[in-house]
Amino acid sequence: MFLAGNAVSLLKNGVEYFPAIIAAMDCARASIYLETYIFADDVSGRAVATALTRAAARGVDVRVVVDGFGTKPYLSESLASALIGDGVRLVRFREDVVSMGWNRARLRRLHRKLVVVDGTIAFVGGINIIDDCNTPGQTPPRIDFAVCVQGPLLEPIVAAADRLWRVLRVTTISDSPLPTLNLSPVTAASGEVKAKFVLRDNLRFRRQIENAYLAALRVARSEVVIASAYFLPGIRFRRALLNAVARGVEVTLILQSRVEISLLRHATKALYGQLLAGGVRIVEYERSFLHAKVAVVDGWWATVGSSNIDPFSLLLAREANVVVRDNAFAQNLRHELNRLEVEGGRVVDREVWSKRSRLGRVLDWLAYGLVRGMTGLIGVRTDRW
């Protein structure tokens, strides 16, 4: 359900995100709640950690939930111990102690990024607690987005945090039980933006994020722009994109050229032929790593969040997006996406793509088949994917 009366502002990259969340943390009086897939021991991570410990020293109840797999290579034991020693309650979601293979349970990660301060202000998006340039061989900053939210939308955001914390109270093994999360949302109107908080989990909200995208694609009339770090959509999603083009909608996908997982890169490229033939524009962002997970439809509908359009995000992980119905917000995000295309994008030419080497085509389809096979092996239905 869309809720009116919100203030929603767009934050680009850690250079805007980290100062915003640190400023909110420094004003905290009662509580700070943070969820993240990655919490890194680097310049940005230590700055956030210092803000958390400053708040704890003032008597603020500080809770931090990190993913046990995503954070494992990045969060040093020294920083984790310092946080705990300074009064921060640090909990690892599904701590990855011993590798047991790539089964479905192990892949159900906490991928969402969420900060709530005093129940009055929240931050939702795709930005982990890691420096923008903390990627090997990277000079320009990683591209990502988040939103700052105040208003009635705090109610479902706080409810989601509370649900996860109740799960953690049951599943976390520790010397003493985790205390309840006493976090009450302040839902007074703070602006004029209509927005919706959408989740993906493995219980009540299995397809909420995907369905939000599909609903927007069905009603699109002029333009769809999607930027996604990892893009491997299922059959329904691809059909919705192609149907939109058939209605005269200009559909643009901004995808990353620099990747950390070559298998997914090749699997994605296997879909280029179908999409290009159907009239979809594909722009590969080459200037730096693209970690964004956002979209704009018709200049009035937009989403920012943690969910990629791939099997991991849409079928396995816990994700969170904010969907906004507001012309000013959507046009602001559209401007940022246009700047990405102009400053670092390369349009994939359909004719050139059709003439690529046979070896390249074979590698792409082998990767696609392998990803589909792996998806089936972990128990996910592949007839829709």
C-alpha positions in Angstrom: 0.0 0.0 0.0 1.3 3.4 -0.9 1.4 5.9 2.0 1.2 9.6 1.5 2.9 12.4 3.5 6.5 11.3 3.3 9.7 13.1 2.7 12.0 11.0 0.5 15.4 12.3 -0.7 17.8 10.6 -3.0 21.4 9.8 -1.9 24.1 8.9 -4.5 27.1 6.8 -3.5 28.8 6.7 -0.1 30.0 10.3 -0.4 26.4 11.4 0.2 25.1 8.3 2.2 27.7 8.0 4.9 27.6 11.7 6.0 23.8 11.5 6.1 23.6 8.4 8.3 26.4 9.5 10.5 24.7 12.9 11.1 21.5 11.0 12.0 23.4 8.7 14.3 25.0 11.7 16.0 21.5 13.1 16.7 20.1 9.8 18.1 18.6 9.9 21.5 17.1 6.5 22.0 18.0 3.9 19.3 19.9 3.1 16.2 19.2 0.0 14.2 21.3 -1.0 11.2 21.2 -3.9 8.7 23.8 -4.5 6.0 25.1 -7.2 3.8 28.7 -5.9 4.1 30.3 -4.0 7.0 34.0 -3.4 6.0 36.9 -2.4 8.1 38.0 0.5 5.9 37.8 4.3 6.0 34.0 4.5 5.6 33.3 1.5 7.8 35.4 2.8 10.6 33.7 6.2 10.3 30.3 4.6 10.7 31.6 2.4 13.5 32.9 5.5 15.4 29.5 7.1 15.1 27.8 4.0 16.4 30.1 3.8 19.4 29.7 7.5 20.1 25.9 6.9 20.3 26.3 3.9 22.5 28.5 5.9 24.9 25.6 8.4 25.2 23.3 5.6 26.3 21.6 5.0 22.9 20.5 1.4 22.2 22.6 0.5 19.2 21.8 -2.7 17.2 23.8 -3.8 14.1 22.9 -6.9 12.0 25.4 -8.0 9.4 25.1 -10.9 7.0 27.3 -13.8 8.1 28.5 -14.5 4.6 28.7 -11.1 3.0 30.5 -9.5 5.9 32.9 -12.3 6.6 35.8 -11.2 4.3 35.5 -7.5 5.2 34.8 -7.1 9.0 37.9 -7.7 11.0 37.8 -9.3 14.4 39.4 -6.3 15.9 36.7 -3.9 14.6 33.9 -6.3 15.6 35.4 -6.7 19.1 35.8 -2.9 19.4 32.1 -2.4 18.5 30.9 -5.0 21.0 33.3 -3.7 23.7 32.0 -0.2 23.2 28.4 -1.2 23.8 27.1 -2.0 20.2 25.0 -5.1 20.0 26.4 -6.8 16.9 24.6 -9.9 15.5 25.5 -12.0 12.5 22.7 -13.2 10.3 23.2 -16.9 9.4 26.9 -16.9 10.4 28.9 -18.7 7.8 31.1 -20.8 10.1 31.7 -23.9 7.9 31.1 -24.2 4.2 28.4 -26.8 3.6 28.1 -26.3 -0.2 25.8 -24.0 -2.2 22.5 -25.2 -0.9 19.3 -23.0 -0.8 19.5 -22.4 2.9 23.0 -21.1 2.8 22.1 -18.7 -0.1 19.3 -17.1 1.8 21.3 -14.1 2.8 20.4 -10.8 4.4 21.1 -8.6 1.4 19.0 -5.5 2.4 20.6 -2.3 3.7 18.5 -0.5 6.3 19.2 2.1 9.0 16.5 3.4 11.4 17.3 6.1 14.0 14.9 6.8 16.9 12.0 5.6 14.7 12.0 9.1 13.1 14.3 8.7 10.1 15.3 5.7 7.9 17.7 5.0 5.1 17.0 2.3 2.6 19.0 1.4 -0.5 21.8 -0.6 -2.1 24.8 0.9 -0.3 26.8 -1.4 2.0 29.0 -0.1 4.8 32.1 -0.1 2.6 34.1 2.6 0.9 33.1 3.6 -2.6 36.5 2.7 -3.9 37.0 -0.5 -2.0 37.2 -2.7 -5.1 40.5 -4.0 -6.6 41.6 -2.0 -9.6 39.0 0.7 -9.2 39.7 4.4 -9.3 36.3 6.2 -10.0 33.8 5.4 -7.2 31.3 2.6 -7.3 27.9 3.8 -8.4 25.0 3.2 -6.0 21.9 4.8 -4.5 19.9 5.0 -1.3 17.0 7.1 0.0 16.4 9.0 3.2 12.8 8.6 4.5 10.7 10.4 7.1 7.0 10.1 7.6 4.3 7.4 7.6 6.6 5.0 5.6 8.5 4.5 8.9 5.8 2.2 10.1 6.4 -0.7 7.6 10.1 -0.1 7.7 10.2 -0.5 11.5 7.8 -3.5 11.3 10.3 -5.2 9.0 13.2 -4.6 11.3 11.1 -5.9 14.2 10.2 -9.1 12.4 13.8 -9.9 11.6 15.0 -9.1 15.1 12.3 -11.5 16.5 13.7 -14.2 14.1 17.2 -13.5 15.4 16.1 -13.8 19.0 15.1 -17.4 18.3 18.0 -18.4 16.0 21.0 -16.7 17.5 23.1 -18.7 19.8 24.7 -16.6 22.5 25.5 -16.6 26.2 22.4 -14.5 26.9 19.2 -14.1 25.0 18.9 -11.1 22.7 16.6 -8.4 24.2 13.5 -7.3 22.5 13.7 -4.5 20.0 11.9 -1.5 21.4 11.6 0.6 18.3 8.5 2.7 17.7 7.9 4.5 14.4 7.1 8.2 14.3 4.6 8.4 11.4 3.6 12.1 11.4 3.4 13.6 7.9 6.8 15.0 6.8 6.3 15.8 3.2 4.1 15.2 0.1 5.5 12.1 -1.4 3.6 8.8 -1.9 5.8 5.8 -1.3 5.7 2.1 -0.6 8.1 -0.1 1.3 8.5 -3.5 -0.5 10.3 -6.6 0.8 11.4 -10.0 -0.4 11.8 -12.8 2.0 11.0 -16.5 2.1 7.7 -16.3 4.0 5.1 -13.6 3.4 6.8 -11.5 0.8 8.3 -13.9 -1.7 7.6 -11.9 -4.9 6.6 -8.5 -3.7 9.6 -6.7 -5.3 9.3 -8.5 -8.6 5.6 -7.9 -8.7 6.1 -4.2 -8.1 8.4 -4.0 -11.1 6.0 -6.1 -13.2 3.0 -3.8 -12.3 5.0 -0.7 -13.3 6.0 -2.3 -16.6 2.4 -3.3 -17.4 1.2 0.4 -17.1 4.3 2.0 -18.7 3.4 4.3 -21.5 6.5 6.2 -22.6 9.8 5.2 -21.0 11.3 2.6 -18.7 14.9 2.9 -17.4 16.4 0.2 -15.2 19.9 0.2 -13.8 20.9 -3.1 -12.2 24.2 -4.4 -11.1 23.2 -8.0 -11.8 20.6 -8.6 -14.4 19.3 -12.1 -15.1 15.5 -11.8 -15.2 13.1 -14.6 -15.4 10.6 -15.3 -18.2 7.8 -13.1 -16.8 10.1 -10.2 -16.5 11.6 -10.5 -19.9 8.2 -10.8 -21.4 7.0 -7.7 -19.6 10.0 -5.7 -21.0 9.3 -6.9 -24.6 5.6 -6.2 -24.3 6.3 -2.7 -23.1 8.5 -2.1 -26.2 5.8 -3.6 -28.4 3.4 -0.9 -27.0 5.8 1.8 -28.0 7.6 2.3 -24.7 11.3 3.1 -24.9 13.0 0.6 -22.6 16.6 1.2 -21.5 18.7 -1.2 -19.4 21.9 0.3 -17.8 24.0 -2.7 -16.9 27.6 -3.0 -15.6 30.5 -3.6 -17.9 33.0 -4.1 -15.1 32.0 -7.2 -13.1 33.4 -9.2 -10.1 31.5 -12.4 -11.1 32.3 -13.4 -14.6 29.8 -16.3 -14.7 26.9 -14.0 -14.2 28.3 -11.5 -16.7 28.4 -14.1 -19.4 24.9 -15.5 -18.4 23.4 -12.0 -18.7 25.0 -11.5 -22.1 23.3 -14.6 -23.3 20.0 -12.7 -23.1 21.2 -9.7 -25.0 20.2 -11.1 -28.4 16.5 -11.6 -27.4 16.3 -8.2 -25.7 18.0 -6.3 -28.5 15.9 -8.0 -31.2 12.8 -7.0 -29.2 13.8 -3.3 -29.3 15.3 -3.0 -25.8 18.2 -0.5 -25.5 21.1 -1.9 -23.6 23.8 0.5 -22.2 26.9 -0.9 -20.5 28.4 1.4 -17.9 32.1 1.2 -18.2 33.6 4.1 -16.1 33.5 2.3 -12.8 31.6 -0.5 -11.0 27.8 -0.2 -11.2 26.2 -1.4 -8.0 22.9 0.4 -8.5 19.5 -1.3 -8.2 17.0 1.4 -9.3 14.4 2.2 -12.0 12.3 5.0 -13.3 9.0 4.6 -15.3 7.3 7.4 -17.2 8.9 10.1 -15.0 6.6 9.5 -12.1 7.3 6.0 -10.7 10.7 5.1 -9.3 12.3 2.5 -7.1 15.6 2.4 -5.1 16.7 -0.5 -3.1 18.9 -3.6 -2.6 17.3 -6.0 -5.0 19.0 -6.9 -8.2 17.0 -8.5 -11.0 18.5 -11.9 -10.8 17.7 -15.3 -9.1 19.7 -14.5 -5.9 17.8 -11.3 -5.2 14.3 -12.3 -6.5 14.2 -15.9 -5.3 16.5 -16.3 -2.3 17.8 -13.2 -0.4 16.1 -10.8 2.0 15.8 -7.6 0.1 14.1 -4.2 0.6 13.2 -1.4 -1.9 11.3 1.8 -1.6 8.9 2.5 -4.4 8.0 6.2 -5.0 5.2 7.9 -6.9 6.4 11.4 -7.3 7.4 13.4 -10.3 10.2 15.4 -8.7 11.9 12.4 -7.2 11.5 10.2 -10.3 12.9 13.0 -12.5 15.8 13.6 -10.2 16.7 9.9 -10.3 16.2 9.9 -14.1 18.6 12.8 -14.4 21.3 10.8 -12.5 20.7 7.7 -14.7 21.0 9.9 -17.8 24.3 11.3 -16.5 25.6 7.7 -16.0 24.8 7.0 -19.7 26.4 10.2 -21.0 29.5 10.1 -18.8 30.3 6.4 -18.8 27.9 4.4 -20.9 28.3 2.5 -24.1 25.2 1.6 -26.1 25.3 -2.0 -27.3 24.7 -2.0 -31.1 22.3 -4.7 -32.2 24.1 -5.3 -35.6 27.6 -5.4 -34.0 26.3 -7.7 -31.3 24.8 -10.2 -33.8 28.2 -10.5 -35.4 30.3 -11.4 -32.4 32.4 -14.5 -32.4 30.9 -18.0 -32.2 33.2 -18.7 -29.2 31.7 -15.7 -27.3 28.2 -16.9 -28.0 29.0 -20.4 -26.8 30.6 -19.1 -23.6 27.6 -16.9 -22.9 25.0 -19.7 -23.3 27.2 -22.2 -21.4 27.2 -19.7 -18.5 23.5 -19.2 -18.8 22.8 -22.9 -18.7 25.1 -23.4 -15.8 23.4 -20.6 -13.8 20.0 -22.1 -14.6 21.3 -25.6 -13.6 22.7 -24.3 -10.3 19.3 -22.5 -9.6 17.5 -25.8 -10.2 20.0 -27.8 -8.0 19.3 -25.6 -5.0 15.6 -26.3 -5.3 14.3 -23.2 -7.1 11.8 -23.8 -9.9 13.4 -22.9 -13.2 10.2 -23.1 -15.4 9.6 -19.4 -14.6 13.2 -18.4 -14.9 
